Amino acid sequence: MNESLAGVDILLVEDEPLIGMMSKAVLEEHGASVVWVQTDRDAYQAFEKDGPAFRVLVTDINLREGTTGFDIARFARRLFPEIPVIYVSGEEPGALSDFAVENASFLYKPVPESALVAAVEAISVRQGIAEWRELQQVKCS
């Protein structure tokens, strides 16, 4: 197992079960801790309950019911202004990017596993999670 995402807690919002299961599995194979929810309502509850634990939000834009991934990201940023956001959509991001939170990333479906992992790895490097993980290992030794 590759541990490149060890120490990264992710909230994954994906309404399509197969995509959600596969995305969760690949992120966990790389060491991330993933909470996967299928609805906007569950995403809002997850942020209210465990929000500070999440280091990254990965959200589908077009959810079948309720609000959109854009709304979820805005909600998350109101609570946690620095949380990185990765949007995933079957639509080209072009015009959609006007609705996105600042400094968000876009991945176009179908997302190759390597692209999803690389996007989260890039964020974790920017956040200094690697340094945090090393510091925690030193404290535990």
Secondary structure in CASP SS format (residue, H / E / C, confidence):
PFRMAT SS
TARGET T0000
AUTHOR 0000-0000-0000
METHOD secondary structure of the structure
MODEL  1
M C 1.00
N C 1.00
E C 1.00
S C 1.00
L C 1.00
A C 1.00
G C 1.00
V C 1.00
D E 1.00
I E 1.00
L E 1.00
L E 1.00
V E 1.00
E C 1.00
D C 1.00
E C 1.00
P H 1.00
L H 1.00
I H 1.00
G H 1.00
M H 1.00
M H 1.00
S H 1.00
K H 1.00
A H 1.00
V H 1.00
L H 1.00
E H 1.00
E H 1.00
H C 1.00
G C 1.00
A C 1.00
S E 1.00
V E 1.00
V E 1.00
W E 1.00
V E 1.00
Q C 1.00
T C 1.00
D H 1.00
R H 1.00
D H 1.00
A H 1.00
Y H 1.00
Q H 1.00
A H 1.00
F H 1.00
E H 1.00
K H 1.00
D H 1.00
G H 1.00
P H 1.00
A H 1.00
F C 1.00
R C 1.00
V E 1.00
L E 1.00
V E 1.00
T E 1.00
D E 1.00
I C 1.00
N C 1.00
L C 1.00
R C 1.00
E C 1.00
G C 1.00
T C 1.00
T C 1.00
G H 1.00
F H 1.00
D H 1.00
I H 1.00
A H 1.00
R H 1.00
F H 1.00
A H 1.00
R H 1.00
R H 1.00
L H 1.00
F C 1.00
P C 1.00
E C 1.00
I C 1.00
P C 1.00
V E 1.00
I E 1.00
Y E 1.00
V E 1.00
S E 1.00
G C 1.00
E C 1.00
E C 1.00
P H 1.00
G H 1.00
A H 1.00
L H 1.00
S H 1.00
D H 1.00
F H 1.00
A C 1.00
V C 1.00
E C 1.00
N C 1.00
A C 1.00
S E 1.00
F E 1.00
L E 1.00
Y E 1.00
K C 1.00
P C 1.00
V C 1.00
P C 1.00
E H 1.00
S H 1.00
A H 1.00
L H 1.00
V H 1.00
A H 1.00
A H 1.00
V H 1.00
E H 1.00
A H 1.00
I H 1.00
S H 1.00
V H 1.00
R H 1.00
Q H 1.00
G C 1.00
I H 1.00
A H 1.00
E H 1.00
W H 1.00
R H 1.00
E H 1.00
L H 1.00
Q H 1.00
Q H 1.00
V H 1.00
K H 1.00
C H 1.00
S C 1.00
END
